[in-house]
Amino acid sequence: MSELSIEVTRENAQQALIDASFKQLVLVDFWADWCAPCKALLPILEKVARENEGSLLLAKVNCDEQQAIAGQFGVRSLPTVVLMKDGQPVDGFVGAQPESAVRAMLEKHLPKPWDILFGEALELLEGGDAAAAALPARSAWELSSKRPDIAKVYAEILIQTARLEEAQAVLGAIPMVEQDADYERLLADLELKQQASDTPEIQSLLLALENAPGDKDLGFQLAVQFSQAGRQRESLELLFGIVAADREFRGGEARKTLLDIIRALGKGDPLAAEYQRKLFSLMY
């Protein structure tokens, strides 16, 4: 469990006030035992620290005991609250404040839910687990209203995991003003993988199916090839059409393959959810 608060002393001041602020926000409460407004404010500060565990550390400075630290911060009256980030004061207030004012001040600086999810995705991606990074990246992208920097990382994850149709959609939603060198690199990578995904087997089956539309055997073979090439939407659409026409095609193999792809996409995946709903409606 993360540390919620710390009593600041001369020995730990560097660590508590400066070093810690590079990892999370540090809310520094300058107080004294004789200060009634300080005692009224403290429960509010402790409450917001609990609610933001991992993102906010409450550092309490007893000014009667730590006058030198208070002097370094230019504290002239109590309570004084200073918000530290990356080793520097970025905000604060003097005097007791209502909870709403404390929250309003913190809201400007606390990481948003999508920032936390984005950080998780980046950590997983850097660790080589692009598949696990997909869910937090997608959530961050959606919650942030498709923020371009998050979109580019999400697209990279989709490309790495052969989710090429979705990667194209994500990149396509990035505004022109944000289409920088990183965007161009991703687009080039996507185009190369799309070309590679259009295999001779797929081309041959597409031609055969064009000459024999409705042939479920050809459709099933093509669906399997699409899935192996990362073209999951096309695969699911073909399989769903086969199951809709013949639920027991090949002894239920088409239905099983469709379900296997849905499971592989992972819980919470929008494409998986879309075809789960379609299959449920068809079956029941």
VEXDREN-2710 file (C-alpha; in Angstrom, 1 decimal):
% VEXDREN-2710
k/r/px/py/pz
1/MET/0.0/0.0/0.0
2/SER/1.2/3.5/-0.8
3/GLU/2.2/5.9/1.9
4/LEU/-0.6/8.4/2.6
5/SER/1.2/10.9/4.8
6/ILE/4.5/11.6/6.3
7/GLU/5.8/13.8/9.2
8/VAL/8.5/16.0/7.8
9/THR/11.7/16.4/9.8
10/ARG/15.1/17.9/8.9
11/GLU/16.4/14.5/8.2
12/ASN/13.8/13.4/5.7
13/ALA/12.8/16.8/4.2
14/GLN/14.7/16.3/1.0
15/GLN/13.2/12.9/0.4
16/ALA/9.6/13.8/1.5
17/LEU/9.3/17.2/-0.1
18/ILE/11.5/17.1/-3.2
19/ASP/12.4/13.5/-4.2
20/ALA/8.8/12.2/-3.6
21/SER/7.4/15.0/-5.8
22/PHE/9.0/13.5/-8.9
23/LYS/6.9/10.4/-8.3
24/GLN/3.6/11.9/-7.2
25/LEU/2.1/15.2/-6.1
26/VAL/3.1/16.2/-2.5
27/LEU/0.7/18.3/-0.5
28/VAL/2.7/20.1/2.2
29/ASP/0.7/21.1/5.2
30/PHE/2.5/23.7/7.4
31/TRP/0.7/23.6/10.8
32/ALA/1.2/24.1/14.5
33/ASP/-0.5/22.6/17.6
34/TRP/-1.8/25.9/18.8
35/CYS/-3.4/26.7/15.4
36/ALA/-7.2/26.0/15.5
37/PRO/-7.7/26.5/11.7
38/CYS/-4.9/24.0/11.1
39/LYS/-6.8/21.4/13.0
40/ALA/-9.9/22.2/11.1
41/LEU/-8.1/21.8/7.8
42/LEU/-6.2/18.6/8.5
43/PRO/-9.1/16.2/8.2
44/ILE/-9.9/17.6/4.8
45/LEU/-6.3/17.1/3.6
46/GLU/-6.2/13.6/5.0
47/LYS/-9.5/12.8/3.2
48/VAL/-8.2/13.9/-0.2
49/ALA/-4.9/12.1/0.4
50/ARG/-6.8/8.8/1.1
51/GLU/-9.0/9.3/-2.0
52/ASN/-5.9/9.9/-4.2
53/GLU/-3.6/7.2/-2.8
54/GLY/-0.7/6.7/-5.1
55/SER/-1.1/10.0/-6.7
56/LEU/-0.9/12.3/-3.7
57/LEU/1.3/12.3/-0.6
58/LEU/0.4/14.5/2.4
59/ALA/3.6/15.9/4.0
60/LYS/3.0/17.5/7.4
61/VAL/5.4/20.1/8.7
62/ASN/5.1/21.1/12.4
63/CYS/6.3/24.7/12.2
64/ASP/7.1/24.9/15.9
65/GLU/9.5/22.1/15.5
66/GLN/10.7/22.7/11.9
67/GLN/11.1/26.5/11.7
68/ALA/14.0/26.2/9.3
69/ILE/11.9/24.3/6.8
70/ALA/9.0/26.7/7.2
71/GLY/11.4/29.6/6.6
72/GLN/12.7/28.1/3.4
73/PHE/9.2/28.0/2.1
74/GLY/8.5/31.6/3.2
75/VAL/5.7/30.6/5.5
76/ARG/4.3/33.7/7.3
77/SER/1.0/32.5/8.6
78/LEU/-0.8/29.2/9.4
79/PRO/-2.1/27.1/8.0
80/THR/-0.2/27.3/4.7
81/VAL/-0.5/24.6/2.1
82/VAL/2.0/24.1/-0.8
83/LEU/1.6/21.7/-3.6
84/MET/4.9/20.3/-4.9
85/LYS/5.5/18.7/-8.3
86/ASP/8.8/17.7/-9.8
87/GLY/10.7/19.4/-7.1
88/GLN/9.0/22.8/-7.4
89/PRO/6.0/24.5/-5.7
90/VAL/3.1/24.6/-8.3
91/ASP/0.2/25.8/-6.3
92/GLY/-1.1/26.3/-2.7
93/PHE/-3.1/28.5/-0.4
94/VAL/-3.0/30.3/2.9
95/GLY/-5.6/30.0/5.6
96/ALA/-8.2/27.3/6.3
97/GLN/-10.2/26.5/3.1
98/PRO/-13.4/24.5/2.6
99/GLU/-13.2/21.1/1.1
100/SER/-14.5/22.3/-2.3
101/ALA/-11.7/24.9/-2.6
102/VAL/-9.0/22.2/-1.7
103/ARG/-10.5/19.9/-4.3
104/ALA/-10.6/22.6/-6.9
105/MET/-7.0/23.4/-6.4
106/LEU/-6.0/19.7/-6.6
107/GLU/-8.1/19.0/-9.6
108/LYS/-5.9/21.2/-11.8
109/HIS/-2.9/19.0/-11.0
110/LEU/-3.9/15.5/-10.2
111/PRO/-3.5/12.9/-13.0
112/LYS/-6.8/12.2/-14.7
113/PRO/-8.0/8.5/-14.8
114/TRP/-6.9/8.3/-18.5
115/ASP/-3.4/9.4/-17.5
116/ILE/-3.1/6.6/-15.0
117/LEU/-4.4/4.0/-17.5
118/PHE/-2.1/5.5/-20.2
119/GLY/0.9/5.0/-17.8
120/GLU/-0.1/1.4/-17.2
121/ALA/-0.3/0.8/-21.0
122/LEU/3.1/2.4/-21.5
123/GLU/4.7/0.3/-18.8
124/LEU/3.3/-2.9/-20.2
125/LEU/4.3/-1.9/-23.8
126/GLU/7.9/-1.1/-22.7
127/GLY/7.9/-4.5/-20.9
128/GLY/7.2/-6.2/-24.2
129/ASP/3.6/-7.2/-23.4
130/ALA/1.6/-5.4/-26.1
131/ALA/-1.4/-7.7/-25.7
132/ALA/-1.9/-6.8/-22.1
133/ALA/-1.3/-3.1/-22.9
134/ALA/-4.3/-3.0/-25.3
135/LEU/-7.0/-2.8/-22.6
136/PRO/-5.7/0.1/-20.5
137/ALA/-4.6/1.9/-23.7
138/ARG/-8.1/1.5/-25.2
139/SER/-9.7/2.7/-22.0
140/ALA/-7.3/5.7/-21.8
141/TRP/-8.1/6.5/-25.5
142/GLU/-11.8/6.4/-25.0
143/LEU/-11.9/8.3/-21.6
144/SER/-9.6/11.0/-22.9
145/SER/-11.9/11.7/-25.9
146/LYS/-9.3/10.1/-28.2
147/ARG/-6.4/12.3/-27.2
148/PRO/-3.8/12.2/-30.0
149/ASP/-0.7/11.2/-28.0
150/ILE/-2.7/8.3/-26.5
151/ALA/-4.2/7.4/-29.9
152/LYS/-0.7/7.0/-31.4
153/VAL/0.4/4.6/-28.6
154/TYR/-2.9/2.7/-28.8
155/ALA/-2.4/2.4/-32.6
156/GLU/1.1/1.1/-32.1
157/ILE/-0.2/-1.5/-29.7
158/LEU/-2.9/-2.5/-32.2
159/ILE/-0.3/-2.8/-35.0
160/GLN/2.0/-4.9/-32.9
161/THR/-0.9/-7.3/-32.0
162/ALA/-2.1/-7.5/-35.7
163/ARG/-5.3/-5.6/-35.0
164/LEU/-4.8/-3.8/-38.3
165/GLU/-8.4/-2.7/-39.0
166/GLU/-8.8/-1.1/-35.6
167/ALA/-5.3/0.5/-35.9
168/GLN/-6.4/2.1/-39.2
169/ALA/-9.6/3.5/-37.5
170/VAL/-7.6/4.9/-34.6
171/LEU/-5.1/6.6/-36.8
172/GLY/-7.8/7.9/-39.1
173/ALA/-9.4/9.7/-36.1
174/ILE/-6.2/11.7/-35.4
175/PRO/-6.7/15.4/-36.5
176/MET/-4.4/16.6/-39.3
177/VAL/-2.6/19.1/-37.0
178/GLU/-1.4/16.1/-34.9
179/GLN/-0.2/14.0/-37.9
180/ASP/3.5/14.4/-37.1
181/ALA/6.5/12.2/-37.9
182/ASP/5.4/9.6/-35.3
183/TYR/2.0/9.4/-37.0
184/GLU/3.7/9.0/-40.4
185/ARG/5.9/6.2/-39.0
186/LEU/2.9/4.4/-37.6
187/LEU/1.0/4.8/-40.9
188/ALA/3.9/3.4/-42.9
189/ASP/4.2/0.4/-40.5
190/LEU/0.4/-0.2/-40.8
191/GLU/0.5/-0.1/-44.6
192/LEU/3.4/-2.6/-44.7
193/LYS/1.6/-5.0/-42.4
194/GLN/-1.7/-4.6/-44.3
195/GLN/0.2/-5.5/-47.5
196/ALA/1.7/-8.5/-45.8
197/SER/-1.8/-9.6/-44.5
198/ASP/-3.2/-9.8/-48.0
199/THR/-1.6/-13.2/-48.5
200/PRO/-1.7/-15.3/-51.7
201/GLU/-4.0/-17.7/-49.8
202/ILE/-6.5/-14.9/-49.0
203/GLN/-6.4/-13.6/-52.6
204/SER/-7.0/-17.0/-54.0
205/LEU/-9.9/-17.7/-51.6
206/LEU/-11.5/-14.2/-52.3
207/LEU/-11.4/-15.0/-56.0
208/ALA/-12.9/-18.4/-55.5
209/LEU/-15.7/-17.0/-53.2
210/GLU/-16.4/-14.3/-55.8
211/ASN/-17.0/-17.1/-58.3
212/ALA/-19.1/-19.1/-55.9
213/PRO/-20.8/-16.7/-53.5
214/GLY/-22.5/-18.3/-50.6
215/ASP/-20.1/-21.3/-50.5
216/LYS/-19.8/-21.9/-46.8
217/ASP/-16.7/-24.1/-47.0
218/LEU/-14.8/-21.4/-48.9
219/GLY/-16.1/-18.8/-46.5
220/PHE/-14.9/-20.8/-43.5
221/GLN/-11.5/-21.2/-45.0
222/LEU/-11.2/-17.5/-45.8
223/ALA/-12.4/-16.6/-42.2
224/VAL/-9.6/-18.8/-40.8
225/GLN/-7.0/-17.1/-43.1
226/PHE/-8.4/-13.6/-42.2
227/SER/-8.0/-14.4/-38.5
228/GLN/-4.4/-15.6/-38.9
229/ALA/-3.6/-12.4/-40.7
230/GLY/-5.0/-10.2/-38.0
231/ARG/-8.1/-9.2/-40.0
232/GLN/-10.5/-10.1/-37.1
233/ARG/-13.5/-8.1/-38.1
234/GLU/-13.6/-9.6/-41.6
235/SER/-13.1/-13.1/-40.1
236/LEU/-15.9/-12.6/-37.5
237/GLU/-18.3/-11.2/-40.2
238/LEU/-17.8/-14.3/-42.4
239/LEU/-18.1/-16.7/-39.5
240/PHE/-21.3/-15.0/-38.2
241/GLY/-22.8/-15.2/-41.7
242/ILE/-22.1/-19.0/-41.8
243/VAL/-23.5/-19.6/-38.4
244/ALA/-26.6/-17.5/-39.2
245/ALA/-27.2/-19.7/-42.3
246/ASP/-26.2/-23.1/-40.6
247/ARG/-25.7/-23.2/-36.9
248/GLU/-24.2/-26.7/-37.0
249/PHE/-22.0/-26.1/-40.0
250/ARG/-19.1/-28.7/-39.8
251/GLY/-20.5/-30.0/-36.6
252/GLY/-20.5/-26.6/-35.0
253/GLU/-16.9/-25.8/-36.0
254/ALA/-17.8/-22.3/-37.4
255/ARG/-19.5/-21.4/-34.2
256/LYS/-16.6/-22.7/-32.1
257/THR/-14.1/-20.7/-34.2
258/LEU/-16.1/-17.6/-33.9
259/LEU/-16.2/-18.0/-30.1
260/ASP/-12.5/-18.7/-30.0
261/ILE/-11.7/-15.5/-31.8
262/ILE/-14.0/-13.5/-29.4
263/ARG/-12.2/-15.1/-26.4
264/ALA/-8.8/-14.3/-27.9
265/LEU/-9.8/-10.6/-28.4
266/GLY/-10.2/-10.4/-24.6
267/LYS/-12.8/-9.3/-22.1
268/GLY/-14.0/-5.7/-22.7
269/ASP/-12.9/-5.6/-26.3
270/PRO/-15.5/-3.6/-28.3
271/LEU/-15.2/-5.9/-31.3
272/ALA/-15.6/-9.0/-29.1
273/ALA/-18.6/-7.4/-27.4
274/GLU/-20.2/-6.5/-30.7
275/TYR/-20.1/-10.1/-32.0
276/GLN/-21.1/-11.6/-28.6
277/ARG/-24.3/-9.5/-28.8
278/LYS/-24.9/-10.6/-32.4
279/LEU/-24.3/-14.3/-31.5
280/PHE/-26.5/-14.1/-28.4
281/SER/-29.4/-12.5/-30.5
282/LEU/-29.0/-15.2/-33.1
283/MET/-29.0/-18.1/-30.6
284/TYR/-31.7/-16.8/-28.2
END
